[in-house]
């Protein structure tokens, strides 16, 4: 038996209505806020993520699905996230003449070679938004409000917004200095990877999962205490705007995010009661990314939320039961003439826009009615020789247990 790859999933017809319901809300909300959908390729040149996401991040170092293309020596990677691809697309398509800010959203599959567990898989699905060209805190507040609005409409009452600022190019060196000094005095207590991080990218020490490193991270210097006046003012203004917009948050200095492109605002929405993988949405500002990828200096802000984690959170809140669409009518038929007539009526009603089914298996009347019941058909119509001869049949309302006569030639629902 060939089985699916570890860490991937089949989403079956009973489950797709929930995903489509969620995706519908995401699209509606994104479009309400003026975002347009963008679709980028599933794979990109590896270099894009190495430069965009950062070569010292866990995503790039340990988690990417990277392979040599059949073309000579080219290295390709299945996208581990959407932001770098969207930035590349905007540069490659030269969208600088469009009205600013540029606002894009996407619903995509992503790939990361992580240890699978509840809420963490190797192929997963993200809804994300990216806004380019606006560096004002109003852009951050609007992106965050959009994320909050989607989560609200999904019925998530168990989610909290954690907010932080990690500063910019000018205050980062100052903070990095304080961080290195702190960790140097604890060097014997940190894991081997963190010893390397101390040299390559000290900020990454803060999101090490090793328990001892995590304990040290909790007591480490905080970015918020090292912000330059501009970053401080940006953050304070963002907080006031969120207050004005009625978006609740907690300031959490522990949020640093695992990807290198972030500057200033970073945030995560964390759900209670869904286990260890509780971050349903993560995002932040990335003011240097477009330039890093060869474009102009264009600031950016965005977020992405993981659909399977949202499903876990919705189950926890009791909002995940979305019914699949049911047939409005099932036409049962006995005999060859009735079967042909049933097919004709079925097709006619489908063209009128209704969900209608009839027998395709040559089954007994009893078996056909059992099928109609299982599929939850609202009405049934039983056709035999008598109905074909008279052109009249009984349309039965299964919910009300009533029936009425209809003319086969032209009845509608
Ligand atoms: P991220 O925090 O790496 O950020 O991922 C965003 C969300 O995707 C996570 O909060 C989580 O819900 C979901 N997710 C991540 N990895 C997995 C996984 N292995 N299995 C299931 N769900 C997962 C980004 O990807 C950034 N691009 C977000 C962003 C957009 N920042 C600015 N713009």
Boltz pocket constraint, residues with backbone or C-beta under 6 A from the ligand:
constraints:
  - pocket:
      binder: B
      contacts: [[A, 80], [A, 81], [A, 82], [A, 83], [A, 112], [A, 114], [A, 119], [A, 120], [A, 121], [A, 122], [A, 123], [A, 124], [A, 125], [A, 126], [A, 128], [A, 129], [A, 130], [A, 259], [A, 279], [A, 280], [A, 281], [A, 282], [A, 283], [A, 284], [A, 285], [A, 301], [A, 302], [A, 303], [A, 304], [A, 305], [A, 306], [A, 307], [A, 308], [A, 309]]
      max_distance: 6.0
